[in-house]
Amino acid sequence: MIFFPSKIGLGTWQFSDISIDSSRLKDAELIFKSAYNLGVRHVDTAQSYGNGMSESVVGQIVKDFNDVFVATKIHFKPSASEAIQAVEESRCRLSRDTIDLVYLHWPRKGQDLRPVMEGLEKARSIGHIKYVGVSNFSVEQIEEVAEVSSVDAVQLCYNLLWRWRERDVIPYCERNNIAVVTYGALAQGLLAEKIKNKAMLSPDDPRLKTVFYDDEVFPMVLETVSAMSRAVAQTGKKLPQFALAWVLSRPGITATLLGARSPEQIKESVPKDLIHLMKENKVLEALTACSDRLEALIPDVGNIFRFYP
C-alpha cells in the first residue's frame, strides 16, 4: 500500500483561479507553508482545477520541498497515448520528473475506462509516475480498470455528513489493500461551523447544488452540526479538528484532504495533536451517534455534487 508522509493532505481546488505570475501566488504559498508547518506533507491537485492553473501553482510552491508527496488527477482520455500525453503535461506544470500519484478523475458513462489506465501503467513503467489511482469510482468501475492496471488508491468524498461509501467502496478497498484518500472532510465548510443559513452563500455558489442544501435536508444538517459542536465543546477543541480526526479514525481510511482559502483556516482545522484526538473515543462515538441519526435522512445520490459525467 502507498505510504503517505502525512495523514492530512492539502487539497488545492481553491488555487484554480491563481496564475503563477500574479500577486495572489503569495497567498497560495502562505497557505501551503501554514499546512507544511503543521506537518502536512501531501498536496493534491487536478488538471481540471482551473484547466491546469492549480497544477502550475502547486509546481511553483512545492519545487523546493523534496519531502512533499504530490498527487494529481487527469481527465478521462479515450486512448492510452492520450493518457500518457496528459501525464506529460502534468509533469511539466508540476515541475516533477516523477509524480507520486496520478488518479483518473471521474469515470465516464458508456466509455471503456481501461485504455486510459493502460496509459497510466505505461507512464508508471517508464518512471513518470509512482502510483496509479481512481477518483469517485464505484466498485464495479474499480474492478473494470483493475483488469489492466493495479489500483493503488481511490479518492472519494467522505465525512460525518456523507457516509454512503462505507457500504461498498471503502470495505472493498480495505479487503484489496487499496488506499482510500477522502476529500470533503469538512463538508464544504458545514463542519467548520461557518455556515448558518443559505443566505450566507452567494446565489451562484456551487455548494448550493450539493445534496446538503436540498430544502428537506439542510435544516437537519444544521441541527446535526449543532449537536456535534456540543459534543466537542467540553474538550476545548473545535469541531473541524475532530471532524478530521473522526474521518482518519474510521476503518479503511488512509488519508484525508483539507482545502483552505487562508492560513488561518489551516490553523483552525489541522490539530497539532491529531493522533491524540483520534483516540478520544467518547467524543468520536458521540459524533458517530449524531452522524448515524442523520445518515438515514440523506439520500444516496451517488455523489454529493450529482455529477455524472
LOKE-356758 format. One line per field, with one value per residue: residue number from 1; residue in one letter; x, y, z of N, C-alpha, C in turn. Coordinates in steps of 0.05 Angstrom, whole numbers. Each point is the difference from the previous one (the first is absolute). Example, Ala and Ser with C-alpha at 12.3 -4.5 7.8 and 13.67 -1.06 7.14 Angstrom:
2
num	c(1,2) $
residuo	c(a,s) $
n.X	c(264,-7) $
n.Y	c(-114,21) $
n.Z	c(156,-14) $
ca.X	c(-18,16) $
ca.Y	c(24,24) $
ca.Z	c(0,1) $
c.X	c(18,-15) $
c.Y	c(24,22) $
c.Z	c(0,14) $
END
This chain:
309
num	c(1,2,3,4,5,6,7,8,9,10,11,12,13,14,15,16,17,18,19,20,21,22,23,24,25,26,27,28,29,30,31,32,33,34,35,36,37,38,39,40,41,42,43,44,45,46,47,48,49,50,51,52,53,54,55,56,57,58,59,60,61,62,63,64,65,66,67,68,69,70,71,72,73,74,75,76,77,78,79,80,81,82,83,84,85,86,87,88,89,90,91,92,93,94,95,96,97,98,99,100,101,102,103,104,105,106,107,108,109,110,111,112,113,114,115,116,117,118,119,120,121,122,123,124,125,126,127,128,129,130,131,132,133,134,135,136,137,138,139,140,141,142,143,144,145,146,147,148,149,150,151,152,153,154,155,156,157,158,159,160,161,162,163,164,165,166,167,168,169,170,171,172,173,174,175,176,177,178,179,180,181,182,183,184,185,186,187,188,189,190,191,192,193,194,195,196,197,198,199,200,201,202,203,204,205,206,207,208,209,210,211,212,213,214,215,216,217,218,219,220,221,222,223,224,225,226,227,228,229,230,231,232,233,234,235,236,237,238,239,240,241,242,243,244,245,246,247,248,249,250,251,252,253,254,255,256,257,258,259,260,261,262,263,264,265,266,267,268,269,270,271,272,273,274,275,276,277,278,279,280,281,282,283,284,285,286,287,288,289,290,291,292,293,294,295,296,297,298,299,300,301,302,303,304,305,306,307,308,309) $
residuo	c(m,i,f,f,p,s,k,i,g,l,g,t,w,q,f,s,d,i,s,i,d,s,s,r,l,k,d,a,e,l,i,f,k,s,a,y,n,l,g,v,r,h,v,d,t,a,q,s,y,g,n,g,m,s,e,s,v,v,g,q,i,v,k,d,f,n,d,v,f,v,a,t,k,i,h,f,k,p,s,a,s,e,a,i,q,a,v,e,e,s,r,c,r,l,s,r,d,t,i,d,l,v,y,l,h,w,p,r,k,g,q,d,l,r,p,v,m,e,g,l,e,k,a,r,s,i,g,h,i,k,y,v,g,v,s,n,f,s,v,e,q,i,e,e,v,a,e,v,s,s,v,d,a,v,q,l,c,y,n,l,l,w,r,w,r,e,r,d,v,i,p,y,c,e,r,n,n,i,a,v,v,t,y,g,a,l,a,q,g,l,l,a,e,k,i,k,n,k,a,m,l,s,p,d,d,p,r,l,k,t,v,f,y,d,d,e,v,f,p,m,v,l,e,t,v,s,a,m,s,r,a,v,a,q,t,g,k,k,l,p,q,f,a,l,a,w,v,l,s,r,p,g,i,t,a,t,l,l,g,a,r,s,p,e,q,i,k,e,s,v,p,k,d,l,i,h,l,m,k,e,n,k,v,l,e,a,l,t,a,c,s,d,r,l,e,a,l,i,p,d,v,g,n,i,f,r,f,y,p) $
n.X	c(17,-10,24,-19,16,-26,-15,8,-15,14,-26,2,-25,5,19,-25,-2,22,11,20,-10,-20,-8,-21,21,5,-26,4,22,-14,-20,16,14,-25,-9,20,-3,-24,20,-15,2,-24,4,-25,1,-7,1,-22,18,-18,-7,10,-15,-16,3,-2,-21,-10,5,-10,-21,1,9,1,-23,22,-9,-10,-21,3,-26,-7,-18,-2,-8,-24,14,-7,25,16,3,-25,-3,18,-12,-23,12,9,-24,-9,18,-7,-27,3,16,-12,24,-6,-25,-3,-22,-10,-22,-17,-6,-17,-17,-4,-25,-3,22,17,2,3,-4,-14,-10,-3,-9,-15,-7,-3,-13,-13,-3,-3,-12,-21,-11,-6,-23,-19,-18,-23,-16,-16,13,-18,-9,-22,2,4,-18,-14,9,-7,-15,7,-8,21,-20,16,-17,-19,-8,-12,-25,8,-21,-2,-3,21,-14,-14,24,-9,-21,16,7,-6,-20,-8,6,-13,-18,3,4,-21,17,-13,-1,-8,-20,-3,22,-1,-8,21,11,-19,20,5,-26,5,-15,-16,1,-18,-11,16,-11,17,-19,24,0,20,6,-15,15,15,0,21,-3,-7,-23,-4,24,2,-25,-1,13,-14,-22,9,7,-23,-12,13,-7,-24,3,11,-21,-4,9,-12,-8,5,-26,10,13,-23,-10,24,2,-26,4,22,-19,-13,-12,23,0,14,-13,1,-15,14,-21,14,-13,10,23,-18,-11,24,7,-23,8,26,-7,14,-21,2,22,4,-8,16,9,-12,-2,-3,18,17,-6,2,21,9,-8,11,22,-2,-8,20,17,-19,5,25,-11,4,11,16,-1,11,16,-9,25,-11,26) $
n.Y	c(-24,22,10,13,20,5,-3,25,4,17,3,2,-8,11,-14,-8,23,-13,21,-14,17,-9,22,-13,-4,23,5,-12,14,20,-7,-5,22,11,-14,7,23,-9,-6,17,-24,5,5,6,-5,13,-13,-10,4,16,-23,-11,21,-17,-17,21,8,-25,-2,24,-5,-23,16,14,-15,-13,8,14,-15,-2,5,-11,11,-19,14,-9,-19,1,9,-21,5,6,-22,-12,12,-8,-23,1,8,-19,-17,12,1,-25,3,-23,-12,-5,-4,6,13,-15,14,-19,25,-13,-20,-13,8,-26,6,-11,-5,-22,11,18,-21,-11,24,0,-25,9,21,-18,-16,24,-2,5,-21,3,12,-18,19,-1,17,-4,-23,-15,-20,0,26,-3,-18,17,22,-15,-4,26,7,0,-1,21,17,4,22,7,10,10,2,14,14,-13,-23,5,9,2,0,13,25,12,-17,6,26,-1,-14,20,9,15,20,11,19,13,11,26,-3,25,-18,8,-2,-19,-18,22,-5,4,-20,21,11,-6,19,-15,-16,7,11,7,-1,-15,8,20,-11,-1,-25,10,14,-25,10,-26,5,24,2,-25,10,24,-14,-16,20,11,-24,-1,25,-7,-20,19,15,-22,-6,23,-20,4,2,19,4,-2,17,12,2,7,14,10,1,5,-24,-7,21,8,18,26,14,22,14,22,23,-8,11,19,-6,-1,22,8,-12,6,-21,13,-7,-3,-13,20,18,-14,4,23,-24,12,19,-17,-14,22,6,-25,2,24,-10,-20,19,13,-21,-10,25,-8,7,-25,23,-19,26,15,0,-25,-6,-5,5) $
n.Z	c(0,-11,3,14,-5,-6,22,3,-21,-14,-1,-27,2,24,-12,-7,13,7,-13,-10,-17,16,12,-9,-15,11,-5,-24,-2,10,-16,-21,5,3,-21,-14,12,-8,-17,-15,-11,-5,-26,-3,-26,-22,-23,10,19,-12,-11,22,6,13,-21,-16,15,1,-26,0,16,-13,-19,23,-1,4,23,-20,7,-26,1,-23,-15,-18,-21,-5,-10,-26,2,0,-25,0,14,-15,-21,12,5,-25,-6,15,-10,-24,4,9,-21,-6,3,25,-9,26,-6,-20,4,-9,-8,15,3,-22,-1,-3,15,-16,25,-13,-24,13,12,-24,-7,21,-6,-25,9,15,-21,-11,24,-15,10,25,5,-3,-4,13,-11,21,3,-12,15,-15,2,26,2,-15,12,21,-21,-1,24,15,18,3,-10,17,-14,22,-2,24,16,21,-22,-10,5,-22,-5,24,-16,-16,-8,23,6,-25,4,23,-12,-18,24,-5,-3,20,-18,21,-12,4,15,-8,-18,-16,24,-4,0,-15,1,-26,-8,4,-24,-19,13,16,-18,-19,-15,-9,26,-11,24,-10,-19,22,6,12,-23,-5,-8,-6,-9,-10,8,-9,-21,1,4,-19,-15,7,-4,-23,-4,9,-17,-14,8,14,-24,-6,-16,-25,-9,-15,22,14,-19,-1,26,-1,-22,11,19,-23,1,-10,16,-21,-14,8,-17,2,-8,-7,7,23,9,6,-23,-10,13,-8,-22,-3,14,19,14,-27,5,17,-18,-16,25,-5,8,24,-7,-11,21,14,-14,3,25,0,-11,18,17,-11,2,14,7,-6,-23,-8,-7,10,-3,19,-22,0,-1,-24,-4) $
ca.X	c(-17,14,6,-3,17,-17,-28,-16,11,-11,-15,7,-20,-2,21,-8,-1,25,22,26,13,-17,6,-14,16,10,-21,2,25,-5,-18,16,20,-14,-5,26,10,-16,6,-12,21,-15,-15,-17,-10,-12,0,-25,-1,10,13,28,11,7,24,23,5,12,27,16,3,13,24,23,-6,3,-14,-29,-13,-17,-20,-18,-21,-2,-26,-4,10,-9,22,24,20,-10,5,29,5,-12,19,22,-9,0,28,11,-11,7,29,8,7,-19,-22,-4,-25,-18,-26,-19,-19,-27,-5,-17,-22,0,27,19,18,25,22,13,15,24,19,12,19,24,15,13,22,23,9,-11,-17,6,-24,-24,-25,-25,-15,-29,-7,-15,14,0,19,27,6,4,27,20,7,23,18,-4,-11,14,-15,-26,-8,-29,-11,-8,1,-21,-27,-3,13,-11,20,6,-14,11,27,21,8,13,28,13,4,18,25,0,-1,-23,5,-26,-2,-25,-2,-15,-26,-1,-3,-21,11,18,-19,-1,-25,-23,-24,7,4,28,13,-10,-19,14,19,-6,-7,-29,-10,5,-23,-3,-16,-27,-18,-8,24,16,-6,10,29,7,-6,20,25,-2,3,29,15,-4,14,29,4,14,28,16,8,-20,-12,16,22,-10,-11,23,9,-21,4,24,-2,-19,12,6,8,29,7,-22,8,-12,4,-2,5,17,15,-15,-18,17,7,-25,-10,20,9,28,-1,-18,0,-15,-29,-9,-4,-21,-21,-26,-8,-4,-25,-22,-2,-12,-28,-14,1,-18,-28,-4,7,-24,-16,13,-3,24,-2,25,20,-14,-3,-18,16,2,10) $
ca.Y	c(24,25,14,29,12,12,-10,22,12,26,1,26,10,29,14,-2,25,14,-5,1,27,20,6,-19,-24,2,-11,-29,-8,3,-22,-24,0,-3,-28,-13,4,-17,-28,-10,-6,-12,21,-12,19,-13,15,15,23,23,-9,-2,22,-9,-16,18,12,-20,-4,23,3,-23,-8,-2,-18,-27,-19,2,-19,16,-16,16,-16,6,-4,-24,0,-24,-18,-1,20,26,0,5,28,15,-2,18,27,4,0,26,20,-5,1,-25,-22,-22,7,-22,-14,12,-12,6,17,-5,-19,11,-19,-11,0,-20,14,-14,11,22,-13,-12,22,6,-22,4,23,-11,-18,16,17,27,1,-21,-15,5,-1,9,19,-1,-24,-21,-26,-12,15,-7,-27,2,10,-17,-20,8,16,-2,25,3,18,10,24,2,18,-14,17,-6,5,-16,-25,-22,-18,-20,-24,-14,5,0,-27,-14,8,-12,-29,-3,15,24,23,17,28,14,29,10,-7,21,3,26,22,-3,-10,21,16,27,4,-2,0,1,28,7,-7,15,-17,-16,-18,-28,-17,-1,-22,-26,-12,12,24,-6,12,-19,-10,21,4,-22,2,20,-11,-20,14,13,-21,-8,21,-4,-25,5,25,-3,-7,23,-1,9,-21,-8,-17,-27,-11,-12,-23,-21,-13,-16,-22,-20,-23,1,27,4,29,17,25,24,24,24,24,18,-15,-2,-23,-23,-1,-7,-27,-22,-2,-8,-26,-17,-28,0,3,-25,-19,11,-18,9,22,-11,-16,19,11,-22,-2,23,-7,-23,10,15,-16,-11,21,12,-19,-7,9,-8,18,23,20,-10,3,-26,5) $
ca.Z	c(0,-1,25,-1,21,21,-2,-11,-24,-7,-26,-12,-18,4,-15,-28,-13,6,-19,13,-2,14,28,17,4,28,17,-2,14,29,8,0,21,25,2,3,27,18,-5,-25,-21,-23,-14,-20,-20,-23,-25,-3,18,-15,-26,4,16,27,-2,-4,26,17,-9,9,29,13,-15,17,22,-10,18,-4,-17,-18,-14,-18,-13,-29,-13,-16,-27,-13,-8,17,-9,10,29,4,-6,22,22,-7,5,30,9,-6,17,27,2,13,-18,7,17,19,-4,-20,0,-21,14,-7,-22,-21,-7,-27,-11,9,18,1,-15,15,22,-13,-3,26,6,-17,12,24,-8,-8,22,0,23,19,7,-17,15,-13,18,-2,-15,14,2,-27,-17,9,-10,-29,-6,12,-20,-15,17,29,11,26,17,-8,13,1,20,24,24,20,-12,-25,7,-15,-11,20,-7,-23,-10,21,7,-23,0,23,-6,-23,6,-15,17,-3,6,0,-1,12,28,14,-14,-13,19,20,25,11,16,-11,-16,17,-18,-28,-8,3,-25,-23,-15,-19,14,-8,23,2,-17,12,13,27,0,-7,20,21,13,13,28,16,0,19,27,6,4,27,20,0,14,29,8,3,15,26,-4,-6,-28,-19,-15,-24,7,6,-25,-13,16,-3,-26,1,19,-10,-13,-29,-9,1,1,-7,-11,12,-16,16,-15,16,20,25,-2,5,29,14,-6,3,29,5,14,-15,9,26,-6,-12,21,18,-8,8,-18,-26,1,1,-27,-17,7,-14,-28,-5,-1,-25,-24,-13,-11,-23,-21,-14,-28,-14,10,11,-20,-21,-25,-12,-27) $
c.X	c(17,6,-2,16,-16,-28,-18,15,-14,-13,3,-20,-2,22,-7,0,25,20,27,14,-17,9,-13,16,11,-20,1,24,-4,-18,17,19,-13,-6,26,11,-16,3,-11,21,-13,-17,-15,-11,-13,2,-25,-3,12,14,30,13,8,25,25,7,13,29,19,6,13,27,25,-4,0,-15,-30,-9,-20,-18,-15,-20,-2,-29,0,11,-8,22,23,20,-9,3,29,6,-10,20,24,-7,0,28,13,-10,9,30,11,8,-18,-22,-7,-25,-17,-26,-14,-23,-29,-2,-18,-20,4,27,16,22,28,23,15,17,25,21,14,20,26,16,14,25,25,8,-12,-21,7,-24,-23,-25,-24,-16,-30,-10,-17,17,2,20,29,8,5,29,22,7,26,21,-4,-10,11,-16,-27,-6,-30,-8,-9,3,-23,-28,-5,17,-8,22,11,-12,13,29,21,6,13,29,16,7,23,26,3,-3,-25,7,-26,2,-26,-3,-16,-26,-3,-6,-21,11,21,-16,-1,-26,-24,-26,8,6,29,16,-11,-17,14,21,-7,-8,-30,-12,5,-24,-5,-19,-29,-19,-7,24,14,-7,10,30,9,-4,22,27,0,4,29,17,-2,16,30,6,17,29,19,10,-23,-10,17,23,-9,-13,22,8,-20,4,24,-1,-17,14,4,9,30,8,-24,11,-15,6,-3,6,17,17,-15,-19,16,5,-25,-7,19,9,29,1,-19,-2,-16,-30,-12,-5,-20,-26,-28,-11,-6,-26,-24,-4,-13,-30,-16,-2,-19,-29,-5,1,-25,-17,12,-1,27,-4,25,23,-14,-5,-21,14,4,10,-1) $
c.Y	c(25,10,30,12,15,-9,22,11,27,-2,28,8,30,16,2,26,18,-7,4,27,22,4,-20,-26,0,-11,-31,-10,1,-23,-26,-1,-3,-30,-16,2,-16,-29,-12,-4,-13,22,-13,22,-16,18,17,24,24,-7,0,22,-9,-17,18,14,-19,-5,22,-1,-24,-7,-4,-19,-29,-21,1,-20,15,-19,19,-19,9,-5,-28,4,-26,-20,2,22,28,2,5,29,18,0,18,29,6,1,27,21,-3,1,-25,-20,-24,11,-23,-16,14,-16,5,13,-3,-21,14,-21,-10,-1,-23,14,-13,12,22,-12,-14,21,8,-21,3,23,-9,-16,15,20,28,3,-25,-18,9,-3,8,17,-2,-23,-18,-25,-12,14,-5,-28,0,8,-18,-23,7,16,-7,27,3,18,8,25,4,20,-17,18,-7,4,-18,-25,-23,-20,-19,-27,-16,5,-3,-29,-16,7,-12,-29,-4,17,24,24,16,28,15,30,9,-6,20,6,28,23,-3,-9,19,20,29,7,-5,0,4,28,9,-6,16,-19,-19,-19,-29,-18,-2,-22,-27,-10,12,23,-4,11,-18,-10,21,6,-22,0,20,-10,-20,13,13,-21,-9,21,-2,-24,5,24,-3,-7,24,1,9,-24,-8,-18,-28,-13,-14,-26,-23,-15,-19,-23,-23,-23,5,26,3,29,16,27,23,24,24,24,20,-17,-3,-24,-26,-4,-7,-29,-23,-1,-8,-27,-19,-28,-2,2,-25,-22,9,-15,10,22,-11,-17,19,12,-21,-2,22,-6,-22,10,14,-17,-10,21,14,-21,-7,7,-5,17,26,22,-7,4,-28,2,-26) $
c.Z	c(0,29,-5,23,22,-6,-12,-25,-6,-27,-11,-22,1,-14,-30,-15,6,-21,14,-2,13,28,19,4,28,19,1,15,30,10,1,24,28,4,4,28,21,-7,-26,-21,-24,-12,-24,-19,-22,-25,-3,18,-15,-26,3,17,28,-1,-2,27,19,-8,9,30,13,-13,17,24,-10,17,-3,-21,-18,-16,-19,-13,-29,-9,-13,-28,-14,-8,19,-7,10,30,6,-5,23,24,-6,6,30,11,-5,19,29,5,14,-22,4,18,18,-5,-21,0,-27,13,-12,-23,-21,-8,-29,-13,11,16,-1,-16,15,23,-11,-5,26,8,-16,12,25,-7,-8,21,2,22,18,6,-18,17,-17,20,-6,-17,18,1,-28,-18,8,-11,-30,-6,12,-19,-15,17,29,10,28,19,-13,16,-1,22,24,24,19,-11,-24,3,-18,-10,21,-7,-23,-6,22,10,-22,-1,23,-5,-20,4,-17,19,-6,9,-3,-4,12,29,16,-15,-12,19,21,27,11,17,-10,-13,18,-15,-28,-10,3,-25,-23,-17,-20,13,-6,23,3,-16,13,16,28,1,-12,22,22,16,17,29,18,1,21,29,8,6,28,22,2,14,30,10,4,18,25,-4,-4,-28,-18,-16,-25,7,6,-25,-16,15,-3,-26,1,19,-11,-15,-30,-10,3,5,-7,-10,13,-19,18,-18,15,19,26,-1,5,30,16,-3,5,29,2,13,-13,11,27,-5,-12,21,21,-5,8,-18,-27,-1,0,-28,-18,5,-13,-30,-8,-3,-26,-24,-15,-14,-25,-23,-13,-30,-16,9,7,-21,-21,-27,-11,-29,-17) $
END
